[in-house]
Amino acid sequence: MTLLADFKDKQILVLGAGITGMSCVRYLSAQGLCFAVNDSRTQPFTHDYSAQQFRDEYPYASLHLGQWHSELIANADIILISPGIDSAINDIAAHISADCRVMGDVELFCLLNNERINKADTSPIAILAVTGSNGKSTVVSLLAYLADSLGVNAQLGGNIGQPVLDIFTKETTGENTHLPSVLILELSSFQLETLTSMQAIATSVLNVSDDHLDRHQSMANYQAIKQGIYRQGKLAIINRDDEATKTVNKSQPVLSFGSDAPTQNQFGVTRVNGKATLAFAEQNLITLDGLPLAGMHNALNYLAALALGYSAGWSLTAMVKSLTGFTGLLHRCQKIASNDGIIWINDSKATNVGATIAAINGLAQTLTTENGVKQRLILIAGGDGKGADFTPLIAPLTAHVSQVIALGKDGDKIAALVANANKVTSLFSAVQAAKASAQPGDIVLLSPACASLDMFKNFGDRGEQFIAAVAKVAEVS
């Protein structure tokens, strides 16, 4: 029996009516299945879409809003849960029956994709999957860019790009008869909690640092969730710089990358005429200063993308030639134009401690001394730390940061890490304080080490407000 045939006899519940939940709705509806949708919010849809429009568009679905519906949850045989919803909360967990299958949209996609392996008239979509606390959006976006430059029919999915189930929905409805040959998945720890059936060409954990401990409770649990990705791929791609990324399965083939010189058939960084150079085994590929993304953390991102593409059989030479065309993602160590001689950098996407440490250490390697004056690094940080331990910041702050300007819910905790930190009440005040402290040539880095929701809509809003503040305070061309 196929998965869809099995679904026809089951009580199906979609928990969450956001972007992921609605992709599940579209898929189930395209298959003609009856199901229920439950969201604790009274208005989970965008402002121009109503509950009545939903009911008109999806007659096979019953819609229940405003609270978690205990009876629906208890009677469900299959629950499709959005990654932002924690199934462990009492309002949900207490009602899930022992024989209920709880899965996310990516798990459902993988189960359907696996069925295609044994069908004569369909081909499975190859998968490259990436997780990590930091850098994964940059890596998968770079990988998709390389695929396009090489003529590979690839698509982004998971935590970025189009919801994966839409691929099969469009096939069912006839909107798309040419499926991607490769799916590049960015996977969060929330998505990995409900994913067990992926059969990827290669999987990678880029790095592991404190994040989402308010949901995962401990670093050990968080790390175990991340490393669970390796069981779902043929090849494990690990970061030699981070012990927490190494697979516990000693028999699994491994490809690695790191900031040290590479050994045989591995990726790394070597020095050529004093310049940091990306390398594979004994083959020097390209100098880091010839690439748009600066810092050692971005060198590792480049190497991870090359390793993933290499695992899929893509030409290493062709990939290296295309690296210079990728200029990165918004709010990720993004330089902001100004005429004041100060280098303003927007790294609002750094929503955890590890991301900020990576940015500081990466930029510290670019600091220069000219005419006896050393370039200074000024950090703006703070927000909602989500229960994270900030003490790992002490070493990089002490070694590389000249001034710390702290704000937000947990700004006091960050300010307490160093002497003479400046505590402010708004992002605009932080930019004003940085402007007063910085000299031409200095770097002012917004890298919060915290989530943004205590003061902003999201990290993008925080980054845009930072750009606007710099435009007001600095002379922008």
C-alpha positions in Angstrom: 0.0 0.0 0.0 1.3 3.4 -0.9 1.5 6.2 1.7 -1.4 8.1 0.1 -3.6 5.0 0.0 -2.9 4.6 3.7 -3.8 8.3 4.4 -7.3 7.9 2.9 -8.4 5.8 5.8 -6.9 8.0 8.5 -7.9 11.0 10.6 -5.4 13.7 9.5 -4.7 16.9 11.5 -2.6 19.8 10.4 -1.3 21.7 13.4 -0.4 25.3 12.4 -1.8 27.4 9.6 1.3 29.4 8.8 3.5 29.0 5.7 4.4 25.3 6.4 0.9 24.4 7.5 -0.7 25.9 4.4 1.7 23.9 2.2 0.4 20.8 3.9 -3.1 22.0 3.2 -2.4 22.5 -0.5 -0.9 19.1 -0.8 -3.6 17.2 1.0 -6.3 19.1 -0.9 -4.6 18.3 -4.2 -4.9 14.6 -3.3 -8.6 14.9 -2.5 -8.1 14.0 1.2 -10.3 15.1 4.1 -8.5 16.6 7.1 -8.7 19.1 9.9 -6.6 22.2 10.5 -6.0 23.6 14.0 -4.1 26.8 15.0 -4.1 28.4 18.5 -4.2 31.9 16.9 -7.5 33.5 16.0 -5.9 34.9 12.8 -3.0 32.9 11.6 -3.3 34.0 8.0 -2.0 37.1 6.2 -4.0 40.2 6.6 -5.6 39.9 3.1 -6.8 36.3 3.6 -9.7 35.3 5.9 -10.9 32.1 7.5 -14.0 32.2 5.2 -11.7 32.4 2.2 -9.9 29.3 3.5 -13.2 27.4 3.9 -14.3 28.4 0.5 -11.0 27.3 -1.1 -10.5 24.1 0.8 -13.9 22.4 1.2 -12.3 19.1 2.3 -10.8 20.8 5.3 -12.4 21.7 8.6 -10.8 24.8 10.2 -10.5 25.3 14.0 -8.8 28.5 15.4 -8.2 30.2 18.7 -6.9 27.3 20.8 -5.4 23.9 20.5 -8.3 21.5 20.0 -7.8 18.6 22.4 -10.5 16.4 20.8 -9.0 16.8 17.3 -5.5 16.0 18.6 -6.7 13.0 20.6 -8.6 11.5 17.6 -5.8 12.1 15.0 -4.1 9.1 13.4 -1.6 11.4 11.6 -0.5 14.9 12.7 1.4 17.2 10.4 3.0 19.7 12.7 4.7 23.0 11.7 8.3 23.3 13.0 7.5 26.4 15.1 5.0 24.5 17.2 6.5 22.5 20.1 4.6 19.2 20.3 6.0 18.8 23.9 3.8 21.5 25.4 1.1 20.1 27.6 -1.9 21.4 25.5 -0.7 19.2 22.7 1.4 16.4 24.2 -1.2 15.4 26.8 -3.7 14.5 24.0 -1.6 12.8 21.3 -2.5 9.1 21.3 0.3 6.4 21.5 -0.3 5.2 17.9 -0.5 8.6 16.3 2.2 9.4 13.7 3.6 12.9 14.2 5.6 14.3 11.3 6.6 17.6 9.7 6.2 18.6 6.1 9.8 17.6 5.2 9.3 14.1 6.6 6.1 13.7 4.5 8.0 14.9 1.5 10.8 12.4 2.1 8.4 9.5 2.6 6.8 10.4 -0.8 10.1 10.8 -2.4 11.4 7.4 -1.2 8.3 5.8 -2.8 9.5 7.1 -6.1 12.7 5.0 -6.0 10.8 1.8 -6.9 8.4 3.3 -9.4 9.2 2.8 -13.1 7.6 6.1 -14.2 9.0 8.4 -11.5 12.5 9.4 -10.4 13.4 10.4 -6.8 14.8 13.8 -6.2 18.4 13.8 -4.9 18.9 15.6 -1.6 21.7 17.6 -0.1 20.9 18.6 3.5 22.4 21.2 5.8 21.9 22.1 9.4 23.9 24.0 12.0 23.5 26.9 14.5 25.0 29.4 12.1 25.7 29.9 8.4 23.3 27.4 7.0 21.3 29.9 5.0 24.5 31.3 3.5 25.8 27.8 2.6 22.6 26.5 1.0 22.1 29.8 -0.9 25.6 29.6 -2.2 25.1 26.0 -3.1 21.9 26.9 -5.1 23.9 29.7 -6.8 26.6 27.2 -7.8 24.1 24.7 -9.0 22.5 27.4 -11.2 25.9 28.5 -12.6 26.7 24.8 -13.4 23.3 24.2 -15.1 22.1 21.8 -12.4 18.3 21.9 -11.9 18.3 22.5 -8.2 15.8 24.0 -5.8 16.0 25.4 -2.2 13.7 24.1 0.5 13.1 23.3 4.1 13.8 26.4 6.2 14.3 28.6 3.2 12.8 28.9 -0.3 9.6 27.2 -1.4 7.9 24.7 1.1 9.0 21.3 -0.1 5.5 19.8 -0.4 4.6 22.4 -3.0 7.0 20.5 -5.4 4.7 17.5 -5.4 1.5 19.6 -5.2 2.4 21.3 -8.4 3.2 18.0 -10.0 -0.2 16.7 -9.0 -2.0 19.7 -10.3 0.0 19.8 -13.5 1.5 23.2 -12.8 5.0 21.8 -12.9 6.0 18.6 -14.9 9.7 19.2 -14.6 10.8 18.5 -11.0 14.2 19.6 -9.7 16.9 16.9 -10.0 18.4 18.1 -6.7 16.7 19.5 -3.6 19.0 21.6 -1.3 17.5 21.5 2.2 18.2 23.9 5.0 17.0 22.2 8.2 16.5 23.7 11.6 16.6 21.7 14.8 12.8 22.1 14.9 12.4 20.3 11.6 14.9 17.6 12.5 12.8 16.7 15.5 10.2 15.2 13.2 12.5 13.9 10.4 13.6 10.3 10.2 13.2 9.1 6.6 15.4 11.4 4.5 17.8 9.5 2.2 20.3 12.3 1.2 23.4 12.1 -0.9 25.2 14.0 1.8 24.3 15.8 5.1 26.3 18.4 7.0 26.2 19.9 10.5 28.1 23.2 10.0 28.6 24.0 13.7 26.8 23.7 17.0 26.4 26.5 19.6 23.9 27.6 22.2 20.5 28.2 20.5 16.8 27.4 21.1 17.6 26.0 24.6 14.3 27.4 25.7 12.8 24.5 23.7 15.5 21.9 23.6 16.4 22.3 27.3 20.1 21.3 27.1 23.1 21.5 24.8 23.4 17.7 24.8 19.8 17.3 23.5 20.3 20.1 21.0 23.5 18.5 19.7 21.9 15.1 19.5 19.0 16.5 17.4 21.5 18.2 15.0 23.6 15.1 14.6 20.5 13.0 13.8 20.8 14.4 10.3 23.8 12.1 9.7 21.7 8.9 10.0 19.7 10.1 7.0 22.5 10.5 4.5 25.1 8.4 2.8 28.0 10.9 3.4 28.6 13.0 6.5 30.3 16.3 5.9 31.8 17.6 9.1 33.6 20.7 10.4 37.0 19.8 11.8 37.0 23.1 13.8 33.9 21.9 15.8 34.0 18.6 17.7 30.2 18.8 18.1 29.7 18.3 14.3 31.5 15.0 14.2 29.4 11.9 13.5 29.3 9.2 16.1 28.9 6.5 13.4 32.5 5.4 12.8 31.6 3.3 9.8 29.9 6.2 7.9 32.0 7.8 5.1 33.1 11.3 6.0 34.2 14.4 4.1 35.5 17.3 6.2 36.4 21.0 6.0 38.2 23.2 8.4 40.4 26.3 8.9 43.6 24.2 9.0 45.5 22.8 6.0 43.6 20.0 4.4 44.8 16.4 4.4 44.2 13.9 1.5 40.7 14.3 -0.1 39.6 17.0 2.5 38.9 20.7 2.3 40.7 23.4 4.3 42.7 26.6 4.3 46.3 27.0 3.5 48.7 30.0 3.0 50.0 31.0 -0.4 52.4 33.9 -0.3 51.0 34.9 3.1 47.4 34.8 1.9 44.7 32.6 3.2 43.7 30.2 0.4 40.9 27.7 0.1 42.2 24.3 -0.8 41.3 20.7 -1.5 43.9 18.2 -0.6 47.1 19.6 -2.2 45.2 21.7 -4.7 45.0 25.4 -4.0 41.7 26.8 -5.2 41.3 30.5 -4.6 42.5 33.2 -2.2 40.1 34.3 0.4 40.7 38.0 -0.3 39.5 37.4 -3.9 36.0 36.4 -2.6 33.2 38.8 -1.6 32.5 37.3 1.8 35.3 38.1 4.3 36.4 36.4 7.5 37.3 32.9 8.5 33.7 32.0 9.3 32.8 32.7 5.7 35.9 30.7 4.5 34.3 27.7 6.3 31.0 28.5 4.6 32.7 28.5 1.2 34.4 25.2 2.0 31.1 23.6 3.2 29.3 24.5 0.0 32.2 23.2 -2.1 32.2 19.9 -0.2 28.5 19.5 -0.6 28.7 20.2 -4.4 31.7 17.9 -4.7 29.7 15.1 -3.0 27.0 15.4 -5.7 29.6 15.0 -8.4 29.7 18.7 -9.5 32.9 20.0 -11.1 35.2 21.5 -8.4 37.0 23.7 -11.0 33.6 25.1 -12.2 32.4 25.7 -8.7 35.5 27.7 -7.8 35.2 29.8 -10.9 31.6 30.7 -9.9 32.3 31.6 -6.2 33.1 35.3 -6.9 29.6 35.9 -8.2 27.9 35.2 -4.9 27.6 38.3 -2.8 25.9 36.8 0.3 22.6 37.3 2.1 21.0 40.4 3.7 21.7 41.0 7.4 24.6 38.6 7.4 27.9 40.6 7.8 26.5 43.0 5.3 28.5 46.2 4.7 26.5 49.5 4.8 27.5 52.4 2.6 28.6 55.6 4.3 30.9 58.6 3.8 32.2 58.9 7.3 35.1 56.4 6.9 33.7 54.0 9.4 33.0 50.5 8.3 29.4 49.7 9.4 28.4 46.0 9.3 24.9 44.7 9.7 25.0 41.2 11.1 21.4 41.2 12.5 20.9 37.6 11.6 23.4 36.7 14.4 20.6 35.6 16.8 22.8 33.4 19.0 26.1 33.5 20.8 27.9 31.3 18.3 27.0 33.5 15.4 28.4 36.6 17.1 31.6 34.8 18.1 32.1 33.7 14.5 31.6 37.3 13.3 34.0 38.7 15.8 36.7 36.1 15.3 36.2 36.3 11.5 36.6 40.1 11.3 39.4 40.1 13.9 41.6 38.4 11.4 41.1 41.3 9.0 42.0 44.1 11.5 45.0 46.1 10.4 47.5 48.6 11.8 48.3 51.6 9.7 50.8 54.4 10.7 50.9 52.9 14.2 47.1 53.1 14.7 45.3 49.8 15.0 41.9 49.4 13.5 39.2 49.1 16.3 36.2 46.8 16.4 33.1 48.1 18.2 30.2 45.7 18.9 26.5 46.4 19.2 24.7 43.5 20.8 21.7 42.4 22.9 18.1 41.4 22.7 16.3 38.2 23.9 19.0 35.6 24.6 16.5 32.7 24.8 18.1 31.3 27.9 21.6 31.1 26.3 24.9 31.2 28.3 26.7 34.4 27.3 30.0 33.6 29.0 31.6 32.1 25.8 31.6 35.7 24.5 34.1 36.9 27.2 37.2 35.6 25.4 36.5 37.1 21.9 35.2 40.4 23.5 38.3 40.7 25.6 40.7 39.8 22.8 39.2 41.7 19.9 36.5 44.2 20.8 37.4 47.7 21.8 33.9 48.8 22.9 30.7 46.9 23.7 27.4 48.7 23.3 24.5 46.7 24.8 20.7 47.0 24.5 17.5 44.9 24.8 16.0 42.4 27.2 19.4 40.7 28.0 21.6 43.7 27.3 22.6 43.9 31.0 24.0 40.3 30.8 26.1 41.2 27.8 27.3 44.5 29.3 28.4 42.6 32.5 30.8 40.5 30.5 33.4 43.3 30.1 34.4 46.4 31.9 33.1 49.8 30.7 30.4 48.5 28.4 27.8 51.1 27.3 24.2 50.2 28.0 21.6 52.0 25.8 17.8 51.8 25.5 17.4 51.8 21.7 19.2 50.8 18.5 19.3 54.4 17.3 21.1 55.3 20.6 23.5 52.5 20.1 24.4 53.8 16.6 24.8 57.3 18.0 27.1 55.9 20.8 29.1 53.9 18.2 29.5 57.0 16.0 30.8 59.0 18.9 33.4 56.3 19.8 34.6 55.3 16.3 37.3 56.8 14.2 37.5 56.6 10.4 38.7 53.1 9.5 37.2 51.5 12.6 34.5 48.7 12.3 31.1 49.0 14.0 29.5 45.6 14.0 25.8 44.9 14.8 25.9 41.3 15.8 23.3 40.9 18.6 23.9 37.3 19.9 20.2 37.4 20.6 16.8 37.1 19.1 15.1 40.3 18.1 11.5 39.9 19.2 11.8 41.9 22.4 12.2 45.1 20.4 11.6 44.3 16.7 9.3 42.3 14.4 12.2 40.0 13.4 15.9 40.1 12.7 15.2 41.6 9.2 13.4 44.5 10.8 16.2 45.0 13.3 18.7 45.1 10.4 16.7 47.6 8.4 16.3 49.9 11.4 20.1 49.6 11.9 20.7 50.6 8.3 18.2 53.5 8.7 19.9 54.7 11.9 23.4 54.6 10.2 22.0 56.7 7.3 20.8 59.3 9.8 23.9 59.4 12.0 26.6 58.9 9.3 27.0 60.7 6.0 25.6 58.3 3.5 26.3 58.7 -0.2 
